[in-house]
Amino acid sequence: MKARVVYSPKYEVSYGEHHFSTRKFALAAEACRKFADIVEPAEPTREDLMLAHGPDWVEKLMTGVLSPADVARLELPFSPDISRAHCLAAGAPTWPFVMHWKRESGSMRAGAHHAFRDHGEGYCAVNDIAYAIIKARASGLIQRAAVVDLDVHQGNGTASIFRGDPDTFTFSMHQYGIYPERRQQSSLDVELVPGTGDAAYYDKLRHSLRAVTDFKPDVIVYQAGVDVWEKDKLGGLALSERGVLDRDMAVYETCRVHRIPVVVTLGGGYGPTPEDTARLHAATLKLFAGV
């Protein structure tokens, strides 16, 4: 069975003059057609979204009408079309495939780890990671889950939503001293100094992944942000392109050796061009597709 990459053309919306280009989704999806089945996401219902978010925030998402304070915290313009794109990105139907076939699966979910239960932050309106885990648990597909978040920024929203949840392990390895200013406590946080390169990053990651496997999760959600790349405009780490792939390989091998199914979300990426970012995302997805 081929891996699945979940993508919709509706993900591509315009934010005007903004360094977050949603064009990367289309470019990455096109690159993935050579080795994966591209499937459309299902649009989540109001009840679905309320698995991870409070009713007031879900109402705002469903109507696409946010207050000026909401928009300022999100740091993105907003409209009904943009709201739909964020909600649609949460509806990727990967779970039955992953759990039945024990295969890796990719998703064009944003990996929106900055969204909290009652508000959005940092370009993230819907916490698709939290929604996916809670939805899968409610459907009886899983009980214990782990999040491996290797975006350059801490997964503060995900940590907040799952704080105190004994069945979810949240691991975030991120750069010190950048957004978000106010950190949340994950099950395991590893902070890296600016300029951390390939070797030091890899050593810390391999050591930290032991805590994830000791938790014995039924599935891992891997937030594979490529903003750890040395040329990223918002990050300050120094991973080479090869180093980013080695990072992915460390997660891939951990899941393979321990026979843990994995769902991959893209996370952040703000390279010099959308093509650069899409190339890195596609390389991650290709690795987890096993080709």
PANU-368812 format. One line per 4 residues: number of its first residue (from 1); for each residue x, y, z of N, C-alpha, C, O, CB. Coordinates in steps of 0.001 Angstrom, whole numbers, plus 500000, padded with zeros to 6 digits. Glycine has a CB too. Layout:
<sites>
NUM	X,Y,Z,X,Y,Z,X,Y,Z,X,Y,Z,X,Y,Z | ...
</sites>
This chain:
<sites>
1	500835,498804,500000,500000,500000,500000,500874,501251,500000,501854,501348,500738,499053,500003,501218 | 500493,502203,499156,501215,503470,499112,500826,504330,500309,499722,504216,500840,500930,504219,497790 | 501740,505181,500720,501417,506165,501752,500395,507155,501203,500231,507291,499990,502696,506907,502236 | 499726,507830,502097,498743,508825,501700,499204,510220,502131,499669,510427,503252,497363,508495,502309
5	499060,511140,501225,499293,512541,501538,497964,513259,501359,497369,513218,500282,500421,513168,500631 | 497513,513902,502394,496218,514562,502383,496407,516023,501997,497192,516747,502608,495520,514441,503761 | 495674,516439,500971,495855,517795,500446,494568,518266,499783,493848,517474,499176,497033,517848,499440 | 494286,519543,499900,493183,520170,499165,493675,521467,498537,494415,522212,499179,491966,520440,500100
9	493284,521756,497302,493627,523052,496712,493086,524233,497518,493575,525355,497388,493100,523126,495297 | 492078,523977,498348,491515,525048,499173,492461,525488,500282,492223,526505,500934,490204,524600,499778 | 493544,524723,500501,494552,525161,501477,495245,526441,501020,495741,527218,501836,495594,524056,501703 | 495271,526649,499696,496025,527776,499153,495157,529028,499162,494275,529190,498318,496520,527468,497720
13	495409,529895,500106,494685,531168,500229,495716,532294,500273,496891,532063,500561,493763,531190,501515 | 495270,533494,499989,496190,534621,499952,496162,535395,501264,495097,535772,501753,495849,535547,498787 | 497339,535624,501823,497479,536479,502990,498055,537839,502608,498459,538617,503473,498362,535806,504035 | 498089,538118,501304,498661,539387,500866,500181,539354,500994,500806,538314,500787,498077,540557,501682
17	500758,540473,501329,502208,540558,501492,502585,539980,502856,502626,540695,503857,502706,542036,501353 | 502851,538708,502878,503118,538012,504142,504147,536926,503866,504121,536309,502801,501801,537402,504761 | 505057,536682,504812,506096,535684,504557,505599,534251,504680,506335,533321,504353,507239,535892,505502 | 504343,534045,505154,503767,532710,505164,503035,532512,503837,501951,533055,503627,502802,532509,506389
21	503637,531736,502954,503044,531470,501647,502383,530098,501652,503049,529081,501849,504110,531555,500532 | 501059,530071,501433,500364,528786,501382,500616,528061,500064,500173,526926,499888,498868,528989,501584 | 501315,528700,499148,501665,528038,497880,502541,526811,498120,502593,525909,497283,502389,529022,496944 | 503221,526777,499248,504090,525629,499539,503295,524329,499581,503833,523270,499257,504822,525836,500871
25	502011,524392,499978,501209,523189,500070,500998,522554,498691,501153,521345,498523,499868,523504,500719 | 500643,523385,497714,500430,522880,496355,501725,522343,495764,501730,521294,495119,499859,523983,495454 | 502817,523055,495982,504109,522613,495438,504548,521288,496060,505033,520404,495355,505185,523686,495678 | 504383,521148,497359,504758,519901,498022,503865,518752,497577,504347,517643,497350,504688,520061,499539
29	502574,519010,497453,501641,517968,497019,502000,517467,495623,501969,516264,495364,500195,518496,497036 | 502340,518383,494732,502703,517989,493378,503935,517089,493380,503997,516113,492632,502954,519224,492515 | 504908,517417,494215,506115,516594,494306,505801,515208,494865,506470,514231,494527,507165,517286,495180 | 504778,515125,495725,504441,513859,496381,503653,512908,495493,503558,511720,495802,503656,514131,497629
33	503083,513404,494393,502263,512548,493526,503051,511377,492957,502468,510367,492564,501679,513364,492390 | 504365,511509,492912,505198,510442,492349,505287,509227,493258,505583,508128,492789,506587,510963,492073 | 505035,509405,494558,505251,508281,495475,504116,508072,496475,504208,507184,497322,506531,508488,496225 | 503055,508862,496398,501977,508740,497381,500631,508995,496722,500542,509678,495701,502191,509718,498552
37	499593,508441,497315,498236,508761,496898,497826,510094,497534,497990,510288,498738,497243,507620,497295 | 497301,510998,496729,496832,512281,497233,495330,512156,497482,494569,511841,496566,497154,513451,496227 | 494910,512400,498708,493500,512264,499058,492986,513569,499644,493730,514325,500268,493289,511105,500053 | 491696,513817,499431,491061,515037,499910,490670,514901,501378,490239,513830,501805,489830,515370,499061
41	490815,515965,502146,490368,515930,503543,488853,516062,503644,488200,516592,502744,491042,517047,504347 | 488317,515580,504733,486902,515785,505037,486769,517032,505899,487560,517239,506819,486289,514540,505756 | 485789,517852,505610,485612,519075,506378,485050,518741,507757,483996,518109,507842,484684,520061,505634 | 485712,519139,508828,485210,518813,510165,483938,519569,510496,483735,520688,510026,486264,519114,511208
45	483087,518965,511297,481863,519608,511740,482140,520498,512949,483236,520492,513508,480796,518558,512077 | 481129,521257,513334,481229,522061,514539,481543,521171,515748,482371,521518,516590,479925,522848,514768 | 480869,520023,515816,481088,519097,516928,482508,518543,516905,483121,518350,517955,480074,517947,516878 | 483028,518289,515708,484415,517832,515587,485373,518856,516176,486225,518512,516996,484769,517562,514117
49	485241,520095,515769,486155,521146,516216,486084,521354,517716,487069,521738,518348,485848,522449,515504 | 484913,521097,518284,484757,521288,519731,485429,520174,520534,485466,520239,521763,483276,521360,520092 | 485955,519163,519862,486777,518184,520574,488060,518821,521084,488569,518447,522140,487105,516996,519666 | 488581,519784,520330,489850,520414,520703,489707,521871,521117,490615,522437,521726,490813,520320,519561
53	488558,522490,520786,488401,523926,521012,487082,524238,521709,486116,523480,521616,488484,524682,519687 | 487062,525368,522406,485874,525798,523122,484808,526335,522180,485116,526711,521049,486235,526849,524143 | 483553,526376,522633,482445,526773,521759,482556,528198,521223,482161,528448,520084,481154,526631,522497 | 483077,529131,522002,483188,530512,521529,484178,530622,520373,483914,531307,519384,483617,531434,522675
57	485311,529949,520503,486312,529995,519429,485808,529244,518197,486044,529683,517072,487656,529394,519910 | 485127,528130,518392,484583,527379,517257,483552,528225,516510,483512,528199,515280,483946,526050,517735 | 482727,528967,517228,481750,529846,516583,482455,530874,515701,482012,531147,514586,480880,530557,517639 | 483541,531437,516196,484302,532398,515394,484895,531734,514159,484900,532317,513075,485417,533032,516233
61	485394,530515,514324,485972,529801,513192,484914,529477,512142,485162,529618,510944,486650,528519,513667 | 483757,529050,512580,482705,528652,511646,482154,529851,510873,481764,529716,509713,481572,527952,512398 | 482123,531007,511502,481619,532202,510818,482719,532961,510090,482441,533749,509186,480943,533121,511811 | 483966,532724,510483,485076,533454,509879,485162,534892,510330,485820,535707,509684,484962,533414,508399
65	484502,535218,511438,484489,536587,511940,485255,536643,513256,484800,536109,514268,483034,537100,512124 | 486410,537286,513240,487256,537416,514415,487322,538873,514851,487157,539787,514042,488666,536872,514133 | 487564,539072,516125,487750,540432,516636,489134,540937,516238,490003,540134,515901,487573,540475,518183 | 489356,542243,516270,490704,542762,515995,491767,542159,516910,492897,541929,516481,490713,544272,516141
69	491405,541900,518178,492364,541288,519099,492695,539859,518670,493844,539430,518770,491810,541296,520535 | 491687,539122,518191,491915,537764,517701,492873,537768,516514,493798,536959,516446,490587,537107,517306 | 492639,538685,515584,493472,538770,514380,494895,539157,514745,495846,538630,514169,492887,539784,513382 | 495051,540071,515693,496389,540490,516113,497156,539329,516725,498354,539180,516485,496301,541643,517113
73	496477,538511,517510,497133,537370,518139,497465,536289,517113,498483,535604,517215,496247,536792,519244 | 496574,536151,516113,496800,535159,515061,497906,535587,514106,498600,534749,513532,495515,534916,514283 | 498065,536889,513942,499078,537475,513060,498842,537151,511593,499780,537076,510800,500447,536995,513463 | 497573,536961,511247,497173,536725,509865,495886,537487,509593,495076,537674,510501,496990,535206,509584
77	495683,537933,508344,494356,538439,507992,493360,537291,508067,493754,536125,508034,494355,539085,506569 | 492085,537606,508168,491108,536530,508302,489858,536848,507501,489483,538009,507332,490753,536300,509778 | 489217,535785,507011,487995,535888,506227,487332,534518,506279,487957,533559,506734,488282,536347,504737 | 486075,534394,505824,485457,533061,505788,486250,532044,504970,486338,530882,505367,484063,533165,505226
81	486833,532454,503832,487621,531519,503016,488868,531047,503760,489215,529867,503722,488024,532176,501688 | 489533,531974,504432,490730,531608,505189,490359,530710,506364,491067,529752,506672,491465,532869,505689 | 489242,531028,507017,488774,530190,508117,488500,528777,507641,488852,527808,508314,487519,530785,508748 | 487864,528658,506469,487554,527328,505943,488825,526543,505653,488891,525342,505914,486705,527439,504675
85	489826,527216,505116,491089,526543,504817,491720,525982,506087,492221,524858,506087,492060,527509,504126 | 491699,526756,507166,492271,526290,508427,491474,525118,508990,492054,524150,509480,492318,527431,509446 | 490157,525202,508922,489327,524102,509425,489516,522853,508569,489617,521747,509099,487839,524510,509449 | 489564,523023,507248,489698,521892,506341,491012,521152,506570,491075,519931,506428,489607,522360,504894
89	492058,521893,506923,493357,521272,507167,493338,520341,508366,494231,519508,508520,494407,522332,507369 | 492328,520474,509215,492212,519580,510373,491526,518273,510018,491562,517326,510804,491450,520265,511493 | 490901,518203,508846,490041,517059,508546,490691,515952,507749,490003,515228,507030,488863,517521,507818 | 491987,515803,507857,492678,514791,507050,492316,513376,507496,492502,513039,508665,494194,514990,507134
93	491794,512527,506575,491315,511186,506955,492421,510134,506936,492319,509144,506212,490198,510754,506023 | 493459,510337,507714,494604,509427,507681,494528,508311,508714,495173,507276,508543,495865,510201,507888 | 493755,508495,509782,493873,507598,510926,493508,506143,510655,494290,505262,511013,493025,508100,512013 | 492360,505843,510040,492064,504426,509801,493143,503741,508966,493491,502585,509205,490719,504285,509107
97	493664,504475,507985,494734,503931,507139,495977,503612,507965,496532,502517,507871,495089,504921,506017 | 496399,504564,508761,497620,504393,509555,497481,503241,510541,498366,502389,510633,497953,505684,510307 | 496379,503212,511273,496239,502222,512331,495978,500822,511781,496373,499833,512398,495119,502622,513266 | 495314,500726,510622,495041,499405,510058,496276,498818,509387,496619,497656,509604,493896,499485,509057
101	496940,499633,508568,498068,499130,507798,499401,499279,508512,500418,498776,508033,498131,499831,506486 | 499412,499973,509666,500662,500220,510386,501698,500857,509464,502886,500543,509529,501212,498910,510979 | 501225,501755,508607,502086,502414,507650,502216,503887,507980,501352,504471,508633,501556,502231,506240 | 503297,504476,507524,503471,505903,507664,502467,506617,506761,502106,506110,505699,504921,506318,507326
105	502035,507760,507178,501099,508535,506376,501456,509999,506479,501831,510479,507549,499644,508293,506825 | 501342,510708,505382,501643,512125,505397,500379,512953,505353,499326,512479,504928,502541,512485,504239 | 500484,514156,505781,499341,515046,505775,499784,516447,505432,500856,516894,505840,498625,515025,507120 | 498937,517146,504667,499207,518546,504412,498573,519410,505498,498407,520616,505316,498689,518951,503027
109	498221,518800,506617,497874,519617,507771,499036,520575,508054,500202,520266,507811,497558,518724,509019 | 498680,521715,508561,499733,522682,508858,500563,522266,510062,501692,522729,510224,499133,524051,509099 | 500017,521396,510911,500691,521134,512171,500589,522373,513036,501590,522886,513534,502170,520731,511948 | 499345,522852,513210,499104,524178,513792,499217,524141,515310,498214,524168,516023,497719,524700,513385
113	500435,524079,515783,500703,523808,517188,500620,525022,518103,500803,524888,519313,502039,523209,517315 | 500349,526201,517555,500218,527396,518393,498762,527709,518751,498508,528633,519523,500834,528590,517685 | 497811,526960,518208,496406,527215,518510,496040,526619,519868,496299,525444,520132,495499,526637,517405 | 495435,527440,520724,494993,527014,522047,493521,526603,521986,492864,526737,520953,495206,528145,523092
117	493029,526108,523097,491636,525678,523130,490679,526831,522843,489651,526638,522194,491313,525061,524480 | 491014,528034,523325,490062,529135,523223,490522,530278,522332,489867,531320,522292,489775,529664,524575 | 491636,530114,521611,492084,531167,520700,493182,530639,519781,493770,529586,520027,492588,532394,521489 | 493439,531391,518727,494544,531077,517827,495723,531987,518092,495575,533074,518650,494106,531197,516370
121	496899,531530,517684,498124,532320,517799,499066,531936,516672,498959,530856,516090,498803,532110,519181 | 499990,532836,516375,501125,532504,515523,500795,531754,514250,501383,530705,513984,502075,531715,516287 | 499854,532274,513446,499429,531710,512161,498575,530452,512305,498252,529824,511297,500638,531395,511321 | 498202,530067,513514,497492,528806,513755,496112,529077,514333,495994,529585,515449,498298,527897,514707
125	495065,528742,513582,493701,528969,514047,493074,527714,514638,492324,527795,515611,492847,529477,512910 | 493372,526562,514062,492822,525283,514523,493985,524361,514869,494865,524139,514037,491891,524631,513436 | 493998,523832,516066,495079,522912,516436,494742,521539,515875,494121,520706,516535,495277,522850,517996 | 495173,521331,514635,494857,520085,513941,495519,518878,514592,495005,517764,514491,495281,520178,512493
129	496654,519084,515260,497322,517981,515955,496452,517490,517108,496194,516293,517233,498714,518421,516477 | 496004,518414,517942,495162,518044,519081,493844,517458,518613,493376,516451,519145,494907,519255,519979 | 493249,518092,517616,491972,517584,517094,492120,516145,516599,491292,515289,516911,491458,518485,515951 | 493173,515884,515831,493353,514556,515260,493505,513486,516341,492930,512402,516238,494565,514543,514346
133	494283,513799,517377,494495,512832,518455,493196,512580,519214,492837,511431,519470,495586,513329,519420 | 492496,513644,519569,491263,513486,520354,490196,512786,519523,489448,511963,520051,490744,514859,520845 | 490110,513100,518232,489150,512455,517342,489448,510963,517210,488536,510138,517273,489167,513124,515960 | 490712,510618,517029,491089,509212,516908,490805,508450,518192,490381,507295,518155,492563,509088,516545
137	491035,509091,519317,490766,508465,520610,489262,508259,520798,488827,507204,521259,491339,509324,521758 | 488477,509271,520438,487030,509165,520567,486460,508095,519640,485417,507508,519930,486378,510509,520274 | 487145,507842,518525,486700,506825,517569,487165,505424,517939,486827,504456,517257,487196,507167,516188 | 487947,505308,519026,488433,504005,519473,489632,503482,518723,489983,502311,518864,487354,503023,519371
141	490284,504338,517914,491438,503895,517147,492710,503858,517985,493590,503032,517743,491640,504794,515956 | 492807,504739,518958,493995,504820,519799,493582,505123,521228,492445,505512,521494,494974,505894,519275 | 494523,504939,522142,494358,505452,523498,495502,506395,523831,495273,507544,524211,494292,504297,524519 | 496736,505915,523691,497907,506716,524044,498558,507279,522782,498745,506570,521793,498926,505872,524846
145	498896,508561,522838,499516,509222,521688,500694,510055,522153,500735,510520,523292,498495,510104,520936 | 501636,510233,521269,502773,511112,521533,502898,512114,520394,502691,511778,519228,504089,510296,521700 | 503235,513338,520744,503523,514377,519760,505025,514635,519795,505587,514955,520842,502707,515695,520049 | 505664,514493,518645,507072,514842,518495,507115,516114,517662,506951,516067,516442,507908,513672,517826
149	507331,517235,518310,507246,518539,517670,508650,519103,517492,509291,519531,518451,506364,519507,518497 | 509116,519095,516240,510473,519553,515955,510495,520826,515113,511474,521105,514421,511245,518463,515248 | 509419,521584,515177,509408,522932,514628,510422,523778,515392,510772,523445,516524,507983,523559,514706 | 510894,524860,514795,511859,525716,515494,511210,526451,516667,511901,526914,517574,512472,526729,514520
153	509866,526556,516646,509134,527239,517716,508438,526213,518612,507998,525165,518139,508097,528234,517124 | 508343,526515,519888,507697,525592,520808,506218,525378,520453,505524,526313,520054,507823,526111,522238 | 505756,524151,520602,504349,523833,520380,503513,524200,521587,503005,523326,522291,504178,522357,520057 | 503370,525496,521826,502739,525965,523058,501256,525629,523145,500764,525268,524214,502917,527446,523182
157	500538,525745,522024,499122,525436,522050,498857,523974,522321,497974,523636,523110,498487,525831,520761 | 499608,523107,521680,499457,521669,521892,499774,521299,523333,499055,520511,523948,500363,520886,520935 | 500845,521864,523869,501209,521592,525266,500096,522019,526208,499791,521317,527172,502513,522313,525636 | 499488,523171,525933,498424,523676,526785,497189,522782,526737,496611,522460,527775,498058,525089,526378
161	496790,522386,525547,495584,521565,525394,495735,520225,526098,494775,519732,526690,495273,521342,523914 | 496923,519624,526046,497118,518291,526615,497728,518298,528014,498051,517241,528555,497988,517486,525707 | 497886,519477,528598,498436,519527,529952,497540,518720,530904,496327,518926,530955,498568,521004,530438 | 498149,517814,531644,497408,516993,532590,496748,515773,531991,496093,515016,532707,496387,517808,533240
165	496903,515562,530688,496326,514384,530031,497317,513221,530152,498380,513264,529533,495992,514683,528522 | 496996,512189,530927,497958,511109,531141,498173,510225,529922,499113,509430,529891,497510,510262,532282 | 497310,510356,528918,497406,509498,527741,498063,510186,526548,498108,509619,525456,496036,509025,527352 | 498570,511392,526743,499240,512102,525653,500571,512656,526135,500628,513389,527122,498351,513240,525108
169	501637,512301,525434,502987,512777,525743,503359,513822,524707,503358,513543,523508,504029,511599,525759 | 503675,515019,525163,504059,516088,524250,505551,516390,524399,506024,516729,525484,503217,517359,524511 | 506270,516262,523306,507707,516541,523276,507949,517648,522256,507573,517526,521090,508538,515251,522923 | 508579,518724,522708,508900,519840,521824,510377,520175,521957,510864,520457,523052,508025,521079,522149
173	511089,520141,520828,512486,520566,520806,512557,521781,519893,512243,521692,518706,513452,519409,520316 | 512970,522915,520447,512823,524185,519752,513934,525148,520150,514715,524876,521062,511453,524802,520048 | 513989,526262,519458,515031,527257,519705,514681,528136,520897,513529,528530,521084,515247,528120,518463 | 515669,528426,521674,515535,529339,522817,515456,530787,522340,516129,531172,521384,516719,529164,523793
177	514631,531581,523013,514668,533018,522837,513876,533584,521676,514011,534768,521366,516031,533423,522691 | 513043,532762,521013,512205,533281,519938,510746,532975,520275,510452,532422,521334,512608,532662,518554 | 509844,533336,519377,508421,533085,519568,508179,531599,519913,508842,530723,519356,507629,533485,518293 | 507251,531320,520811,506419,532245,521577,507153,532773,522814,507943,532067,523441,505118,531556,521994
181	506871,534017,523139,507524,534624,524297,507127,533909,525582,507950,533713,526476,507173,536113,524391 | 505855,533523,525664,505364,532826,526855,505258,531337,526557,504385,530904,525805,503989,533393,527309 | 506151,530562,527152,506170,529124,526927,505100,528423,527759,504699,528896,528823,507550,528555,527253 | 504653,527279,527240,503811,526367,528001,504653,525134,528338,505679,524896,527701,502510,525977,527200
185	504237,524368,529310,505026,523207,529727,504562,521960,528990,503434,521504,529173,504924,522997,531250 | 505438,521414,528158,505192,520133,527507,505586,519016,528461,506169,519275,529514,505975,520022,526167 | 505274,517777,528100,505778,516643,528884,507297,516660,528903,507920,516329,529911,505262,515301,528311 | 507892,517052,527770,509345,517198,527663,509640,518364,526732,509218,518368,525575,510017,515881,527143
189	510364,519349,527240,510822,520483,526430,512338,520464,526380,512997,520302,527407,510305,521838,527004 | 512893,520630,525186,514335,520757,524994,514569,522053,524230,514104,522202,523100,514938,519514,524227 | 515291,522993,524844,515560,524269,524205,516987,524296,523663,517930,523857,524321,515334,525425,525191 | 517114,524814,522468,518398,524851,521769,518869,526286,521607,518072,527185,521338,518292,524166,520397
193	520162,526494,521770,520705,527835,521587,520738,528169,520103,520896,527271,519276,522121,527951,522205 | 520591,529450,519748,520713,529839,518339,522039,529363,517761,523072,529381,518432,520587,531366,518185 | 521988,528940,516515,523194,528465,515852,523482,526992,516041,524481,526493,515524,524344,529235,516328 | 522626,526276,516773,522815,524828,516935,522847,524168,515563,521959,524384,514738,521685,524209,517813
197	523879,523362,515327,524063,522718,514033,523680,521253,514032,523091,520744,514985,525477,522856,513599 | 524027,520586,512941,523567,519225,512678,523919,518245,513800,523042,517547,514310,524156,518736,511381 | 525186,518190,514183,525641,517162,515123,525014,517322,516500,524515,516356,517077,527153,517200,515246 | 525040,518547,517027,524483,518777,518364,522980,518543,518372,522438,517982,519325,524795,520203,518840
201	522311,518971,517314,520863,518772,517217,520543,517279,517221,519681,516823,517973,520299,519445,515936 | 521232,516534,516390,520964,515107,516250,521187,514371,517573,520396,513502,517942,521853,514506,515155 | 522249,514713,518278,522541,514052,519558,521428,514298,520574,520988,513367,521248,523883,514546,520123 | 520974,515531,520686,519902,515842,521631,518599,515150,521246,517853,514685,522107,519685,517352,521707
205	518337,515088,519957,517104,514448,519506,517110,512953,519808,516134,512423,520340,516906,514676,518009 | 518191,512278,519477,518249,510834,519708,518074,510515,521188,517388,509556,521541,519579,510261,519197 | 518677,511298,522034,518536,511076,523474,517097,511313,523923,516562,510549,524727,519491,511991,524255 | 516480,512352,523415,515130,512718,523852,514075,511746,523355,513064,511544,524027,514792,514111,523379
209	514286,511139,522196,513294,510212,521651,513111,508973,522535,512099,508280,522431,513702,509786,520247 | 514075,508701,523390,513920,507562,524306,512741,507776,525241,512023,506830,525568,515204,507344,525122 | 512537,509021,525674,511410,509310,526565,510086,509085,525845,509105,508665,526457,511491,510755,527090 | 510060,509364,524553,508844,509155,523762,508520,507666,523666,507379,507264,523891,509003,509761,522349
213	509503,506859,523338,509238,505421,523200,508980,504767,524550,508239,503787,524623,510410,504729,522506 | 509573,505285,525616,509286,504757,526954,507818,504960,527329,507274,504200,528130,510191,505429,527996 | 507180,505974,526760,505765,506242,527015,504866,505178,526375,503717,505001,526782,505390,507630,526487 | 505394,504479,525381,504685,503413,524660,503380,503914,524030,502299,503414,524341,504386,502248,525609
217	503495,504895,523154,502285,505415,522504,501761,504457,521437,502520,503670,520871,502567,506784,521878 | 500473,504532,521170,499878,503769,520075,500189,504410,518733,500179,503736,517703,498368,503653,520262 | 500466,505709,518741,500770,506436,517515,501592,507658,517884,501499,508178,518996,499469,506840,516750 | 502407,508112,516921,503157,509360,517062,502657,510334,516001,502527,509975,514831,504705,509119,516926
221	502382,511552,516411,502154,512641,515461,503443,513449,515403,503870,514039,516395,500918,513544,515879 | 504046,513463,514233,505333,514130,514050,505118,515488,513387,504744,515558,512216,506294,513255,513203 | 505352,516550,514125,505278,517923,513623,506651,518254,513055,507588,518554,513795,504851,518950,514758 | 506757,518195,511721,508066,518204,511061,508391,519563,510461,508755,519648,509288,508114,517141,509975
225	508266,520619,511241,508594,521946,510726,509997,521993,510137,510947,521474,510724,508463,522982,511829 | 510117,522619,508976,511435,522729,508338,512057,524108,508586,513025,524483,507925,511318,522468,506822 | 511498,524855,509537,512084,526148,509876,513322,526015,510763,513849,527010,511259,511052,527013,510567 | 513778,524782,510958,515078,524545,511595,516230,524697,510593,517397,524726,510985,515112,523140,512225
229	515903,524792,509317,516904,524920,508251,517686,526219,508408,517130,527244,508803,516231,524867,506863 | 518954,526169,508101,519849,527308,508301,519459,528544,507484,519844,529658,507839,521256,526906,507952 | 518710,528367,506407,518324,529496,505567,516917,530007,505852,516414,530871,505134,518428,529107,504125 | 516280,529483,506890,514926,529910,507199,514915,531363,507671,515826,531803,508372,514306,528995,508263
233	513872,532103,507279,513812,533532,507591,513355,533819,509023,513622,534903,509543,512887,534222,506624 | 512675,532876,509665,512172,533112,511021,512928,532339,512091,512783,532630,513278,510720,532753,511089 | 513725,531366,511693,514472,530576,512657,515910,531032,512776,516388,531855,511995,514430,529125,512279 | 516602,530472,513785,517996,530835,513998,518879,529638,514260,519991,529780,514768,518106,531791,515137
237	518387,528443,513911,519229,527253,514020,520060,527111,512752,519880,527863,511794,518371,525978,514262 | 520966,526146,512753,521925,526061,511652,521964,524667,511042,523036,524175,510690,523312,526451,512133 | 520800,524023,510913,520785,522706,510290,520927,522851,508776,520263,523675,508146,519486,521944,510648 | 521801,522036,508218,521917,521981,506773,520710,521228,506213,519919,520653,506960,523252,521303,506343
241	520586,521242,504892,519498,520472,504283,519649,518989,504597,518660,518294,504830,519465,520691,502757 | 520881,518508,504602,521140,517121,504981,520796,516897,506451,520285,515839,506816,522611,516752,504713 | 521075,517887,507291,520768,517773,508704,519281,517683,508977,518858,516969,509886,521342,518931,509442 | 518474,518408,508193,517018,518317,508339,516553,516902,508005,515703,516344,508699,516304,519354,507428
245	517108,516329,506949,516729,514968,506570,517213,513952,507600,516515,512977,507878,517294,514625,505189 | 518393,514166,508165,518873,513274,509224,517967,513338,510449,517718,512321,511096,520310,513634,509615 | 517481,514522,510762,516503,514667,511848,515268,513814,511578,514801,513075,512445,516098,516146,512019 | 514744,513935,510342,513576,513144,509968,513873,511651,510060,513034,510867,510503,513122,513504,508553
249	515074,511268,509636,515453,509857,509671,515492,509331,511099,515138,508178,511344,516812,509656,509003 | 515918,510165,512041,515954,509733,513442,514550,509401,513937,514353,508412,514642,516588,510824,514331 | 513578,510228,513567,512194,509964,513959,511661,508735,513218,511019,507869,513812,511301,511198,513672 | 511933,508674,511929,511473,507536,511114,511996,506209,511661,511237,505252,511816,511923,507709,509654
253	513285,506159,511951,513880,504915,512447,513340,504555,513828,513144,503378,514131,515407,505038,512500 | 513101,505553,514658,512522,505295,515976,511149,504649,515835,510846,503669,516516,512416,506601,516789 | 510328,505193,514959,508989,504630,514740,509067,503236,514133,508295,502352,514504,508165,505547,513829 | 509994,503036,513206,510111,501732,512544,510594,500655,513518,510024,499566,513575,511072,501827,511347
257	511631,500956,514273,512201,499966,515191,511200,499590,516276,511105,498426,516663,513491,500501,515829 | 510456,500572,516764,509496,500325,517843,508094,500012,517321,507158,499832,518100,509437,501526,518765 | 507961,499950,516000,506694,499587,515360,505552,500489,515824,504479,500025,516208,506353,498126,515653 | 505820,501783,515775,504817,502771,516164,504335,503480,514899,505140,504105,514209,505398,503797,517205
261	503048,503401,514579,502533,504157,513429,502762,505653,513629,502817,506144,514756,501026,503870,513217 | 502893,506361,512519,503199,507795,512611,502410,508570,511566,502266,508142,510421,504714,508047,512430 | 501908,509712,511988,501281,510674,511083,502177,511908,511052,502570,512424,512098,499806,511038,511539 | 502495,512372,509857,503407,513505,509690,502619,514762,509338,501803,514753,508417,504461,513205,508596
265	502865,515832,510067,502315,517143,509700,503467,518071,509349,504578,517910,509853,501450,517744,510859 | 503201,519033,508493,504300,519797,507908,504936,520802,508849,506162,520913,508878,503818,520508,506706 | 504154,521531,509613,504741,522542,510477,505229,523743,509695,504860,523942,508537,505876,521954,511267 | 506070,524546,510348,506521,525795,509762,507623,525611,508737,508279,524572,508670,506990,526712,510832
269	507801,526643,507952,508854,526661,506953,508790,527974,506200,507798,528264,505530,508731,525461,505987 | 509840,528766,506307,509834,530113,505737,511164,530335,505028,511922,531247,505358,509593,531202,506840 | 511422,529488,504058,512669,529569,503315,512706,530774,502393,511741,531534,502323,512880,528310,502517 | 513807,530953,501688,513929,532099,500782,512807,532159,499738,512393,533246,499334,515270,532052,500078
273	512313,530987,499301,511207,530927,498341,510257,529810,498756,510659,528901,499482,511731,530698,496884 | 508989,529862,498302,508079,528743,498564,508603,527429,497997,508364,526363,498564,506710,529038,497983 | 509314,527507,496881,509881,526296,496286,510895,525638,497209,510933,524412,497317,510534,526621,494951 | 511719,526445,497877,512688,525899,498830,511968,525167,499961,512324,524043,500315,513581,527023,499402
277	510957,525818,500516,510231,525223,501630,509519,523947,501197,509558,522943,501907,509225,526221,502205 | 508868,523980,500033,508147,522804,499535,509097,521639,499278,508743,520485,499518,507386,523149,498250 | 510291,521932,498796,511273,520868,498551,511625,520145,499845,511717,518917,499864,512545,521444,497907 | 511822,520888,500917,512149,520283,502203,510969,519480,502744,511148,518371,503247,512563,521361,503211
281	509759,520040,502640,508572,519315,503093,508405,518010,502315,508132,516965,502906,507315,520191,502939 | 508568,518067,501003,508389,516876,500168,509435,515810,500502,509137,514616,500463,508472,517249,498676 | 510651,516233,500828,511687,515265,501201,511309,514529,502485,511545,513328,502613,513044,515970,501376 | 510718,515261,503439,510249,514629,504675,509185,513595,504372,509267,512461,504845,509703,515678,505650
285	508189,513972,503592,507083,513073,503273,507549,511870,502464,507044,510764,502653,506004,513821,502510 | 508493,512073,501579,509023,510957,500779,509712,509941,501675,509547,508735,501493,510009,511470,499705 | 510485,510424,502644,511152,509516,503571,510136,508665,504323,510296,507449,504421,512019,510301,504559 | 509091,509297,504854,508112,508558,505634,507203,507683,504772,506531,506788,505286,507279,509516,506435
289	507183,507941,503459,506471,507063,502552,507259,505791,502283,506730,504839,501710,506176,507780,501251 | 508514,505773,502692,509332,504571,502534,509869,504366,501148,510110,503232,500734,508554,503387,502914 | 510066,505478,500400,510582,505344,499029,511860,506171,498878,512456,506197,497801,509512,505796,497983
</sites>
